[in-house]
Amino acid sequence: MYVLNYTYICPMQKQSVKERIIETASRLFYFEGYNQTGINQIIEEAGVAKSSMYQSFRSKEEIAVEYLQRRHKMWMGNLSDFVSDKKSGNDKIIGALGYIKDWLEEVEYRGCGFQNIVTDLPKGQNSIADQVLLHKNELLNWLRQELKEENYNNTELEILAKEIMVIMEGAIILAQIQKNSWPVNSAESTLRKLLAE
C-alpha cells in the first residue's frame, strides 16, 4: 500500500527555531484551526522564546502563509508520486481520487487544510487567501495538463477540468462532514463515467 508522506519538516532535534515554529503551527492550524490557534500556544508548544519567534515571523498570518506554501508543495508532490505509475492522463485523474481517499483516511477526515483555513479566515488576511487560491489554481492546472494527453479540444478541456475540480473538492468536504470515504468513492465512479464519454 502507498504510504503518504506528510512529514515534510525535519526531525525536532535538528530543527532551527523557525522550523520548530512551522512544524508546531502546521499541526495546530490543520488539526485545531487557524482562529483557534494563538501565537502564545505556538510559542509554548514549539518550545521557543517569544523574541525568537518574532525574529523569524512578524505575525501569525506570516506563519500561516509559510505553512500553506509548504503544504502545497507536500500535497502536490504526494499526488504526483501517487499517480506516477498511471499511463494516461485520465488514469492519473481517476488515480487522484485514490490519493485523496488514502489521505483523508490517514488524517481521520480532517479535510483539506486549504478549505479549512479559508473558511476560518478573519477579514483582511489576504496573503493567506492568496495562498489558498494559488493551491486550488495549481490543482486545476494539473488537471488541465493531464487532460491535454487525451483528445479534447480546448473548450472541452477547460469545461471538463473545472467539472472534475468541482467533483474532487465536493468529495473532500463531504467526506469531512460524513467522516466517511463514500463521497470519494462516489466521485471516482462519477469521474469514470465522465471521462469515458
Rosetta blueprint (number, residue, H / E / L):
1 M L
2 Y L
3 V L
4 L L
5 N L
6 Y L
7 T L
8 Y L
9 I L
10 C L
11 P L
12 M H
13 Q H
14 K H
15 Q L
16 S L
17 V H
18 K H
19 E H
20 R H
21 I H
22 I H
23 E H
24 T H
25 A H
26 S H
27 R H
28 L H
29 F H
30 Y H
31 F H
32 E H
33 G L
34 Y L
35 N L
36 Q L
37 T L
38 G L
39 I H
40 N H
41 Q H
42 I H
43 I H
44 E H
45 E H
46 A H
47 G L
48 V L
49 A L
50 K H
51 S H
52 S H
53 M H
54 Y H
55 Q H
56 S H
57 F L
58 R L
59 S L
60 K H
61 E H
62 E H
63 I H
64 A H
65 V H
66 E H
67 Y H
68 L H
69 Q H
70 R H
71 R H
72 H H
73 K H
74 M H
75 W H
76 M H
77 G H
78 N H
79 L H
80 S H
81 D H
82 F H
83 V L
84 S L
85 D L
86 K L
87 K L
88 S L
89 G H
90 N H
91 D H
92 K H
93 I H
94 I H
95 G H
96 A H
97 L H
98 G H
99 Y H
100 I H
101 K H
102 D H
103 W H
104 L H
105 E H
106 E H
107 V L
108 E L
109 Y L
110 R L
111 G L
112 C L
113 G H
114 F H
115 Q H
116 N H
117 I H
118 V H
119 T H
120 D L
121 L L
122 P L
123 K L
124 G L
125 Q L
126 N H
127 S H
128 I H
129 A H
130 D H
131 Q H
132 V H
133 L H
134 L H
135 H H
136 K H
137 N H
138 E H
139 L H
140 L H
141 N H
142 W H
143 L H
144 R H
145 Q H
146 E H
147 L H
148 K L
149 E L
150 E L
151 N L
152 Y L
153 N L
154 N H
155 T H
156 E H
157 L H
158 E H
159 I H
160 L H
161 A H
162 K H
163 E H
164 I H
165 M H
166 V H
167 I H
168 M H
169 E H
170 G H
171 A H
172 I H
173 I H
174 L H
175 A H
176 Q H
177 I H
178 Q H
179 K L
180 N L
181 S L
182 W H
183 P H
184 V H
185 N H
186 S H
187 A H
188 E H
189 S H
190 T H
191 L H
192 R H
193 K H
194 L H
195 L H
196 A H
197 E L
